[in-house]
Amino acid sequence: MDRQTKKVVDAALQLPYADRSALLNRLLYVLDRGPEIEVLDATLALPEGGRWQVVDALFGAIDEAEEVRLDREWSEQIQHRIDDIESGRAERVSWPDVVRIARERARAES
């Protein structure tokens, strides 16, 4: 294992269990994909405003059948997040703290 890979593995293993599980699910999802990975990489390289424009364009291009599937997936994700909160696996953050963190991140990107 090269040094950079070991550094990433070590960082991943330091995450709390719930975060490691979520990361694993995302990695498996990403690794099982094809050409959309290139688009994902290009999107993530954009400034935040550009990333949101890509998201907006994709939402605008979703047809009704796809919306039903997305509604189901969002419902599952929402239930998963509720379960994490109720079980104590997720840390609750107050709205003022969310706003403060978002502003700090926006200033850091500027």
Buried (B, 14 or more C-beta within 10 A) or exposed (E): EEEEEEEEEEEEEEEEEBEEEBEEEEEEEEEEEEEEEEEEEEBEEEEEEEEEEBEEEEEEEEEEEEEEEEEEEEEEEEEEEEEBEEEEBBEEEEEEEEEEEEEEEEEEEE
